[in-house]
Amino acid sequence: MALKMHPSISVHAGRWLMSEIVESSGHSITNLAAEMGVSRQALSTVLNGHASLSAEMALRFERQFKISADTLMRMQTSYDLAQARLQLAG
């Protein structure tokens, strides 16, 4: 039997990155976007939870902050599944 995780436990990878990594590192979104080679809008959209974290963006975070892209993608997938379950249940 598989364990079920309550949807409220799932966290959007971008929101987690914003609160735990980006803010604590002292980067502005504008400067970080330039360092990572992405547009400010693309980075802001992910960090504010308005778009899912892509594999490419996860790899950019891995390179920038030495955080596992695999872990970030699992976090995003878990969040996406929890949101889908909530929509289907409603």
Jmol script that loads the backbone (N, CA, C; Angstrom):
load data "model"
ATOM      1  N   MET A   1       0.841  -1.176   0.000  1.00  0.00           N
ATOM      2  CA  MET A   1       0.000   0.000   0.000  1.00  0.00           C
ATOM      3  C   MET A   1       0.892   1.247   0.000  1.00  0.00           C
ATOM      4  N   ALA A   2       0.612   2.144  -0.899  1.00  0.00           N
ATOM      5  CA  ALA A   2       1.398   3.375  -0.995  1.00  0.00           C
ATOM      6  C   ALA A   2       0.962   4.381   0.058  1.00  0.00           C
ATOM      7  N   LEU A   3       1.938   5.125   0.547  1.00  0.00           N
ATOM      8  CA  LEU A   3       1.620   6.184   1.501  1.00  0.00           C
ATOM      9  C   LEU A   3       1.028   7.363   0.753  1.00  0.00           C
ATOM     10  N   LYS A   4       0.008   7.977   1.332  1.00  0.00           N
ATOM     11  CA  LYS A   4      -0.587   9.167   0.735  1.00  0.00           C
ATOM     12  C   LYS A   4      -0.122  10.380   1.507  1.00  0.00           C
ATOM     13  N   MET A   5       0.310  11.380   0.773  1.00  0.00           N
ATOM     14  CA  MET A   5       0.765  12.613   1.385  1.00  0.00           C
ATOM     15  C   MET A   5      -0.360  13.638   1.265  1.00  0.00           C
ATOM     16  N   HIS A   6      -0.657  14.314   2.346  1.00  0.00           N
ATOM     17  CA  HIS A   6      -1.694  15.337   2.309  1.00  0.00           C
ATOM     18  C   HIS A   6      -1.233  16.482   1.408  1.00  0.00           C
ATOM     19  N   PRO A   7      -2.120  16.987   0.537  1.00  0.00           N
ATOM     20  CA  PRO A   7      -1.728  18.053  -0.405  1.00  0.00           C
ATOM     21  C   PRO A   7      -1.153  19.298   0.266  1.00  0.00           C
ATOM     22  N   SER A   8      -1.543  19.563   1.493  1.00  0.00           N
ATOM     23  CA  SER A   8      -1.040  20.769   2.161  1.00  0.00           C
ATOM     24  C   SER A   8       0.443  20.679   2.483  1.00  0.00           C
ATOM     25  N   ILE A   9       1.013  19.501   2.440  1.00  0.00           N
ATOM     26  CA  ILE A   9       2.433  19.314   2.722  1.00  0.00           C
ATOM     27  C   ILE A   9       3.285  19.681   1.503  1.00  0.00           C
ATOM     28  N   SER A  10       2.715  19.559   0.321  1.00  0.00           N
ATOM     29  CA  SER A  10       3.448  19.830  -0.912  1.00  0.00           C
ATOM     30  C   SER A  10       3.743  21.318  -1.052  1.00  0.00           C
ATOM     31  N   VAL A  11       4.958  21.618  -1.486  1.00  0.00           N
ATOM     32  CA  VAL A  11       5.393  22.999  -1.647  1.00  0.00           C
ATOM     33  C   VAL A  11       5.881  23.185  -3.074  1.00  0.00           C
ATOM     34  N   HIS A  12       5.457  24.264  -3.691  1.00  0.00           N
ATOM     35  CA  HIS A  12       5.928  24.604  -5.038  1.00  0.00           C
ATOM     36  C   HIS A  12       7.438  24.825  -4.968  1.00  0.00           C
ATOM     37  N   ALA A  13       8.171  24.205  -5.857  1.00  0.00           N
ATOM     38  CA  ALA A  13       9.636  24.298  -5.831  1.00  0.00           C
ATOM     39  C   ALA A  13      10.118  25.738  -5.941  1.00  0.00           C
ATOM     40  N   GLY A  14       9.465  26.540  -6.763  1.00  0.00           N
ATOM     41  CA  GLY A  14       9.868  27.935  -6.918  1.00  0.00           C
ATOM     42  C   GLY A  14       9.680  28.749  -5.655  1.00  0.00           C
ATOM     43  N   ARG A  15       8.552  28.542  -4.997  1.00  0.00           N
ATOM     44  CA  ARG A  15       8.308  29.269  -3.741  1.00  0.00           C
ATOM     45  C   ARG A  15       9.319  28.858  -2.680  1.00  0.00           C
ATOM     46  N   TRP A  16       9.652  27.567  -2.647  1.00  0.00           N
ATOM     47  CA  TRP A  16      10.656  27.097  -1.686  1.00  0.00           C
ATOM     48  C   TRP A  16      12.015  27.716  -2.003  1.00  0.00           C
ATOM     49  N   LEU A  17      12.375  27.719  -3.270  1.00  0.00           N
ATOM     50  CA  LEU A  17      13.647  28.320  -3.665  1.00  0.00           C
ATOM     51  C   LEU A  17      13.698  29.795  -3.271  1.00  0.00           C
ATOM     52  N   MET A  18      12.608  30.503  -3.474  1.00  0.00           N
ATOM     53  CA  MET A  18      12.568  31.923  -3.137  1.00  0.00           C
ATOM     54  C   MET A  18      12.783  32.140  -1.647  1.00  0.00           C
ATOM     55  N   SER A  19      12.032  31.413  -0.823  1.00  0.00           N
ATOM     56  CA  SER A  19      12.095  31.659   0.619  1.00  0.00           C
ATOM     57  C   SER A  19      13.354  31.094   1.277  1.00  0.00           C
ATOM     58  N   GLU A  20      13.829  29.957   0.806  1.00  0.00           N
ATOM     59  CA  GLU A  20      14.941  29.289   1.481  1.00  0.00           C
ATOM     60  C   GLU A  20      16.311  29.539   0.862  1.00  0.00           C
ATOM     61  N   ILE A  21      16.355  29.845  -0.406  1.00  0.00           N
ATOM     62  CA  ILE A  21      17.643  29.973  -1.092  1.00  0.00           C
ATOM     63  C   ILE A  21      17.895  31.410  -1.565  1.00  0.00           C
ATOM     64  N   VAL A  22      17.014  31.928  -2.378  1.00  0.00           N
ATOM     65  CA  VAL A  22      17.249  33.230  -3.004  1.00  0.00           C
ATOM     66  C   VAL A  22      17.261  34.354  -1.975  1.00  0.00           C
ATOM     67  N   GLU A  23      16.226  34.438  -1.146  1.00  0.00           N
ATOM     68  CA  GLU A  23      16.164  35.515  -0.155  1.00  0.00           C
ATOM     69  C   GLU A  23      17.318  35.437   0.839  1.00  0.00           C
ATOM     70  N   SER A  24      17.651  34.235   1.281  1.00  0.00           N
ATOM     71  CA  SER A  24      18.726  34.098   2.272  1.00  0.00           C
ATOM     72  C   SER A  24      20.108  34.374   1.681  1.00  0.00           C
ATOM     73  N   SER A  25      20.234  34.262   0.358  1.00  0.00           N
ATOM     74  CA  SER A  25      21.530  34.525  -0.275  1.00  0.00           C
ATOM     75  C   SER A  25      21.732  36.018  -0.559  1.00  0.00           C
ATOM     76  N   GLY A  26      20.668  36.795  -0.413  1.00  0.00           N
ATOM     77  CA  GLY A  26      20.770  38.232  -0.634  1.00  0.00           C
ATOM     78  C   GLY A  26      20.709  38.662  -2.090  1.00  0.00           C
ATOM     79  N   HIS A  27      20.365  37.743  -2.995  1.00  0.00           N
ATOM     80  CA  HIS A  27      20.254  38.076  -4.417  1.00  0.00           C
ATOM     81  C   HIS A  27      18.937  38.800  -4.693  1.00  0.00           C
ATOM     82  N   SER A  28      18.972  39.731  -5.618  1.00  0.00           N
ATOM     83  CA  SER A  28      17.727  40.277  -6.149  1.00  0.00           C
ATOM     84  C   SER A  28      17.342  39.396  -7.335  1.00  0.00           C
ATOM     85  N   ILE A  29      16.075  39.388  -7.669  1.00  0.00           N
ATOM     86  CA  ILE A  29      15.637  38.579  -8.809  1.00  0.00           C
ATOM     87  C   ILE A  29      16.308  39.066 -10.088  1.00  0.00           C
ATOM     88  N   THR A  30      16.441  40.372 -10.233  1.00  0.00           N
ATOM     89  CA  THR A  30      17.066  40.932 -11.436  1.00  0.00           C
ATOM     90  C   THR A  30      18.518  40.470 -11.583  1.00  0.00           C
ATOM     91  N   ASN A  31      19.295  40.583 -10.506  1.00  0.00           N
ATOM     92  CA  ASN A  31      20.698  40.176 -10.570  1.00  0.00           C
ATOM     93  C   ASN A  31      20.846  38.669 -10.740  1.00  0.00           C
ATOM     94  N   LEU A  32      20.014  37.911 -10.024  1.00  0.00           N
ATOM     95  CA  LEU A  32      20.091  36.462 -10.133  1.00  0.00           C
ATOM     96  C   LEU A  32      19.732  36.004 -11.545  1.00  0.00           C
ATOM     97  N   ALA A  33      18.716  36.614 -12.138  1.00  0.00           N
ATOM     98  CA  ALA A  33      18.329  36.249 -13.503  1.00  0.00           C
ATOM     99  C   ALA A  33      19.495  36.476 -14.469  1.00  0.00           C
ATOM    100  N   ALA A  34      20.182  37.598 -14.307  1.00  0.00           N
ATOM    101  CA  ALA A  34      21.334  37.880 -15.173  1.00  0.00           C
ATOM    102  C   ALA A  34      22.440  36.848 -14.963  1.00  0.00           C
ATOM    103  N   GLU A  35      22.716  36.493 -13.713  1.00  0.00           N
ATOM    104  CA  GLU A  35      23.755  35.495 -13.416  1.00  0.00           C
ATOM    105  C   GLU A  35      23.401  34.126 -13.983  1.00  0.00           C
ATOM    106  N   MET A  36      22.110  33.790 -13.962  1.00  0.00           N
ATOM    107  CA  MET A  36      21.664  32.472 -14.420  1.00  0.00           C
ATOM    108  C   MET A  36      21.402  32.428 -15.931  1.00  0.00           C
ATOM    109  N   GLY A  37      21.413  33.587 -16.580  1.00  0.00           N
ATOM    110  CA  GLY A  37      21.197  33.630 -18.020  1.00  0.00           C
ATOM    111  C   GLY A  37      19.743  33.438 -18.435  1.00  0.00           C
ATOM    112  N   VAL A  38      18.809  33.912 -17.599  1.00  0.00           N
ATOM    113  CA  VAL A  38      17.385  33.838 -17.924  1.00  0.00           C
ATOM    114  C   VAL A  38      16.785  35.234 -17.779  1.00  0.00           C
ATOM    115  N   SER A  39      15.584  35.410 -18.296  1.00  0.00           N
ATOM    116  CA  SER A  39      14.935  36.712 -18.152  1.00  0.00           C
ATOM    117  C   SER A  39      14.425  36.886 -16.723  1.00  0.00           C
ATOM    118  N   ARG A  40      14.332  38.137 -16.311  1.00  0.00           N
ATOM    119  CA  ARG A  40      13.812  38.440 -14.979  1.00  0.00           C
ATOM    120  C   ARG A  40      12.378  37.916 -14.849  1.00  0.00           C
ATOM    121  N   GLN A  41      11.593  38.090 -15.907  1.00  0.00           N
ATOM    122  CA  GLN A  41      10.193  37.656 -15.893  1.00  0.00           C
ATOM    123  C   GLN A  41      10.080  36.140 -15.713  1.00  0.00           C
ATOM    124  N   ALA A  42      10.897  35.388 -16.444  1.00  0.00           N
ATOM    125  CA  ALA A  42      10.852  33.926 -16.341  1.00  0.00           C
ATOM    126  C   ALA A  42      11.205  33.471 -14.923  1.00  0.00           C
ATOM    127  N   LEU A  43      12.245  34.056 -14.347  1.00  0.00           N
ATOM    128  CA  LEU A  43      12.663  33.682 -13.004  1.00  0.00           C
ATOM    129  C   LEU A  43      11.609  34.078 -11.973  1.00  0.00           C
ATOM    130  N   SER A  44      11.089  35.287 -12.086  1.00  0.00           N
ATOM    131  CA  SER A  44      10.077  35.774 -11.161  1.00  0.00           C
ATOM    132  C   SER A  44       8.827  34.903 -11.196  1.00  0.00           C
ATOM    133  N   THR A  45       8.406  34.506 -12.387  1.00  0.00           N
ATOM    134  CA  THR A  45       7.209  33.681 -12.538  1.00  0.00           C
ATOM    135  C   THR A  45       7.360  32.350 -11.811  1.00  0.00           C
ATOM    136  N   VAL A  46       8.519  31.740 -11.915  1.00  0.00           N
ATOM    137  CA  VAL A  46       8.768  30.465 -11.220  1.00  0.00           C
ATOM    138  C   VAL A  46       8.862  30.685  -9.714  1.00  0.00           C
ATOM    139  N   LEU A  47       9.646  31.676  -9.296  1.00  0.00           N
ATOM    140  CA  LEU A  47       9.867  31.896  -7.864  1.00  0.00           C
ATOM    141  C   LEU A  47       8.600  32.313  -7.128  1.00  0.00           C
ATOM    142  N   ASN A  48       7.657  32.907  -7.821  1.00  0.00           N
ATOM    143  CA  ASN A  48       6.399  33.305  -7.205  1.00  0.00           C
ATOM    144  C   ASN A  48       5.313  32.241  -7.334  1.00  0.00           C
ATOM    145  N   GLY A  49       5.673  31.077  -7.897  1.00  0.00           N
ATOM    146  CA  GLY A  49       4.743  29.956  -7.970  1.00  0.00           C
ATOM    147  C   GLY A  49       3.706  30.053  -9.067  1.00  0.00           C
ATOM    148  N   HIS A  50       3.926  30.918 -10.059  1.00  0.00           N
ATOM    149  CA  HIS A  50       2.964  31.072 -11.146  1.00  0.00           C
ATOM    150  C   HIS A  50       3.281  30.181 -12.339  1.00  0.00           C
ATOM    151  N   ALA A  51       4.424  29.528 -12.313  1.00  0.00           N
ATOM    152  CA  ALA A  51       4.807  28.571 -13.356  1.00  0.00           C
ATOM    153  C   ALA A  51       5.587  27.446 -12.694  1.00  0.00           C
ATOM    154  N   SER A  52       5.461  26.265 -13.254  1.00  0.00           N
ATOM    155  CA  SER A  52       6.205  25.124 -12.728  1.00  0.00           C
ATOM    156  C   SER A  52       7.690  25.267 -13.032  1.00  0.00           C
ATOM    157  N   LEU A  53       8.491  24.707 -12.164  1.00  0.00           N
ATOM    158  CA  LEU A  53       9.931  24.673 -12.378  1.00  0.00           C
ATOM    159  C   LEU A  53      10.236  23.684 -13.496  1.00  0.00           C
ATOM    160  N   SER A  54      10.918  24.124 -14.528  1.00  0.00           N
ATOM    161  CA  SER A  54      11.298  23.238 -15.638  1.00  0.00           C
ATOM    162  C   SER A  54      12.608  22.537 -15.298  1.00  0.00           C
ATOM    163  N   ALA A  55      12.886  21.477 -16.038  1.00  0.00           N
ATOM    164  CA  ALA A  55      14.147  20.760 -15.846  1.00  0.00           C
ATOM    165  C   ALA A  55      15.334  21.683 -16.126  1.00  0.00           C
ATOM    166  N   GLU A  56      15.221  22.514 -17.154  1.00  0.00           N
ATOM    167  CA  GLU A  56      16.306  23.430 -17.486  1.00  0.00           C
ATOM    168  C   GLU A  56      16.549  24.435 -16.356  1.00  0.00           C
ATOM    169  N   MET A  57      15.472  24.975 -15.801  1.00  0.00           N
ATOM    170  CA  MET A  57      15.621  25.942 -14.710  1.00  0.00           C
ATOM    171  C   MET A  57      16.174  25.249 -13.462  1.00  0.00           C
ATOM    172  N   ALA A  58      15.757  24.013 -13.221  1.00  0.00           N
ATOM    173  CA  ALA A  58      16.291  23.252 -12.082  1.00  0.00           C
ATOM    174  C   ALA A  58      17.804  23.074 -12.231  1.00  0.00           C
ATOM    175  N   LEU A  59      18.256  22.797 -13.441  1.00  0.00           N
ATOM    176  CA  LEU A  59      19.695  22.651 -13.683  1.00  0.00           C
ATOM    177  C   LEU A  59      20.435  23.970 -13.481  1.00  0.00           C
ATOM    178  N   ARG A  60      19.806  25.061 -13.831  1.00  0.00           N
ATOM    179  CA  ARG A  60      20.425  26.373 -13.607  1.00  0.00           C
ATOM    180  C   ARG A  60      20.561  26.661 -12.108  1.00  0.00           C
ATOM    181  N   PHE A  61      19.539  26.289 -11.328  1.00  0.00           N
ATOM    182  CA  PHE A  61      19.633  26.452  -9.882  1.00  0.00           C
ATOM    183  C   PHE A  61      20.696  25.527  -9.297  1.00  0.00           C
ATOM    184  N   GLU A  62      20.805  24.320  -9.840  1.00  0.00           N
ATOM    185  CA  GLU A  62      21.830  23.387  -9.387  1.00  0.00           C
ATOM    186  C   GLU A  62      23.217  23.989  -9.600  1.00  0.00           C
ATOM    187  N   ARG A  63      23.434  24.566 -10.759  1.00  0.00           N
ATOM    188  CA  ARG A  63      24.724  25.175 -11.079  1.00  0.00           C
ATOM    189  C   ARG A  63      24.995  26.399 -10.191  1.00  0.00           C
ATOM    190  N   GLN A  64      23.975  27.207  -9.979  1.00  0.00           N
ATOM    191  CA  GLN A  64      24.136  28.453  -9.237  1.00  0.00           C
ATOM    192  C   GLN A  64      24.311  28.239  -7.736  1.00  0.00           C
ATOM    193  N   PHE A  65      23.512  27.310  -7.162  1.00  0.00           N
ATOM    194  CA  PHE A  65      23.475  27.163  -5.705  1.00  0.00           C
ATOM    195  C   PHE A  65      23.916  25.790  -5.199  1.00  0.00           C
ATOM    196  N   LYS A  66      24.337  24.910  -6.102  1.00  0.00           N
ATOM    197  CA  LYS A  66      24.790  23.567  -5.710  1.00  0.00           C
ATOM    198  C   LYS A  66      23.688  22.780  -5.000  1.00  0.00           C
ATOM    199  N   ILE A  67      22.465  22.951  -5.466  1.00  0.00           N
ATOM    200  CA  ILE A  67      21.325  22.201  -4.933  1.00  0.00           C
ATOM    201  C   ILE A  67      20.882  21.219  -6.015  1.00  0.00           C
ATOM    202  N   SER A  68      20.558  20.014  -5.640  1.00  0.00           N
ATOM    203  CA  SER A  68      20.256  18.959  -6.596  1.00  0.00           C
ATOM    204  C   SER A  68      19.035  19.280  -7.464  1.00  0.00           C
ATOM    205  N   ALA A  69      19.245  19.274  -8.772  1.00  0.00           N
ATOM    206  CA  ALA A  69      18.140  19.469  -9.708  1.00  0.00           C
ATOM    207  C   ALA A  69      17.132  18.328  -9.581  1.00  0.00           C
ATOM    208  N   ASP A  70      17.623  17.126  -9.286  1.00  0.00           N
ATOM    209  CA  ASP A  70      16.727  15.977  -9.105  1.00  0.00           C
ATOM    210  C   ASP A  70      15.764  16.217  -7.940  1.00  0.00           C
ATOM    211  N   THR A  71      16.287  16.728  -6.851  1.00  0.00           N
ATOM    212  CA  THR A  71      15.451  17.016  -5.682  1.00  0.00           C
ATOM    213  C   THR A  71      14.423  18.089  -6.013  1.00  0.00           C
ATOM    214  N   LEU A  72      14.860  19.131  -6.704  1.00  0.00           N
ATOM    215  CA  LEU A  72      13.934  20.198  -7.078  1.00  0.00           C
ATOM    216  C   LEU A  72      12.827  19.682  -7.993  1.00  0.00           C
ATOM    217  N   MET A  73      13.168  18.813  -8.925  1.00  0.00           N
ATOM    218  CA  MET A  73      12.159  18.266  -9.831  1.00  0.00           C
ATOM    219  C   MET A  73      11.195  17.344  -9.098  1.00  0.00           C
ATOM    220  N   ARG A  74      11.688  16.568  -8.135  1.00  0.00           N
ATOM    221  CA  ARG A  74      10.786  15.729  -7.327  1.00  0.00           C
ATOM    222  C   ARG A  74       9.831  16.599  -6.518  1.00  0.00           C
ATOM    223  N   MET A  75      10.344  17.689  -5.974  1.00  0.00           N
ATOM    224  CA  MET A  75       9.517  18.616  -5.217  1.00  0.00           C
ATOM    225  C   MET A  75       8.418  19.196  -6.112  1.00  0.00           C
ATOM    226  N   GLN A  76       8.777  19.607  -7.320  1.00  0.00           N
ATOM    227  CA  GLN A  76       7.800  20.184  -8.241  1.00  0.00           C
ATOM    228  C   GLN A  76       6.762  19.148  -8.655  1.00  0.00           C
ATOM    229  N   THR A  77       7.207  17.932  -8.946  1.00  0.00           N
ATOM    230  CA  THR A  77       6.274  16.871  -9.344  1.00  0.00           C
ATOM    231  C   THR A  77       5.310  16.542  -8.222  1.00  0.00           C
ATOM    232  N   SER A  78       5.808  16.489  -7.008  1.00  0.00           N
ATOM    233  CA  SER A  78       4.952  16.226  -5.852  1.00  0.00           C
ATOM    234  C   SER A  78       3.889  17.309  -5.713  1.00  0.00           C
ATOM    235  N   TYR A  79       4.290  18.559  -5.884  1.00  0.00           N
ATOM    236  CA  TYR A  79       3.362  19.676  -5.799  1.00  0.00           C
ATOM    237  C   TYR A  79       2.309  19.583  -6.914  1.00  0.00           C
ATOM    238  N   ASP A  80       2.761  19.327  -8.137  1.00  0.00           N
ATOM    239  CA  ASP A  80       1.846  19.240  -9.275  1.00  0.00           C
ATOM    240  C   ASP A  80       0.819  18.120  -9.081  1.00  0.00           C
ATOM    241  N   LEU A  81       1.268  16.966  -8.592  1.00  0.00           N
ATOM    242  CA  LEU A  81       0.346  15.856  -8.332  1.00  0.00           C
ATOM    243  C   LEU A  81      -0.660  16.215  -7.233  1.00  0.00           C
ATOM    244  N   ALA A  82      -0.213  16.865  -6.185  1.00  0.00           N
ATOM    245  CA  ALA A  82      -1.110  17.263  -5.100  1.00  0.00           C
ATOM    246  C   ALA A  82      -2.174  18.234  -5.611  1.00  0.00           C
ATOM    247  N   GLN A  83      -1.771  19.159  -6.474  1.00  0.00           N
ATOM    248  CA  GLN A  83      -2.730  20.116  -7.027  1.00  0.00           C
ATOM    249  C   GLN A  83      -3.742  19.410  -7.933  1.00  0.00           C
ATOM    250  N   ALA A  84      -3.290  18.457  -8.724  1.00  0.00           N
ATOM    251  CA  ALA A  84      -4.180  17.695  -9.596  1.00  0.00           C
ATOM    252  C   ALA A  84      -5.176  16.881  -8.769  1.00  0.00           C
ATOM    253  N   ARG A  85      -4.699  16.286  -7.686  1.00  0.00           N
ATOM    254  CA  ARG A  85      -5.593  15.519  -6.811  1.00  0.00           C
ATOM    255  C   ARG A  85      -6.670  16.416  -6.204  1.00  0.00           C
ATOM    256  N   LEU A  86      -6.281  17.601  -5.782  1.00  0.00           N
ATOM    257  CA  LEU A  86      -7.249  18.532  -5.222  1.00  0.00           C
ATOM    258  C   LEU A  86      -8.302  18.937  -6.259  1.00  0.00           C
ATOM    259  N   GLN A  87      -7.872  19.162  -7.479  1.00  0.00           N
ATOM    260  CA  GLN A  87      -8.820  19.556  -8.532  1.00  0.00           C
ATOM    261  C   GLN A  87      -9.769  18.439  -8.881  1.00  0.00           C
ATOM    262  N   LEU A  88      -9.263  17.208  -8.921  1.00  0.00           N
ATOM    263  CA  LEU A  88     -10.123  16.065  -9.246  1.00  0.00           C
ATOM    264  C   LEU A  88     -11.088  15.742  -8.109  1.00  0.00           C
ATOM    265  N   ALA A  89     -10.676  16.002  -6.883  1.00  0.00           N
ATOM    266  CA  ALA A  89     -11.522  15.715  -5.731  1.00  0.00           C
ATOM    267  C   ALA A  89     -12.647  16.739  -5.597  1.00  0.00           C
ATOM    268  N   GLY A  90     -12.395  17.957  -6.104  1.00  0.00           N
ATOM    269  CA  GLY A  90     -13.351  19.048  -5.936  1.00  0.00           C
ATOM    270  C   GLY A  90     -14.421  18.991  -6.937  1.00  0.00           C
TER     271      GLY A  90
END
end "model"
wireframe off; spacefill off
backbone 0.3
color backbone group
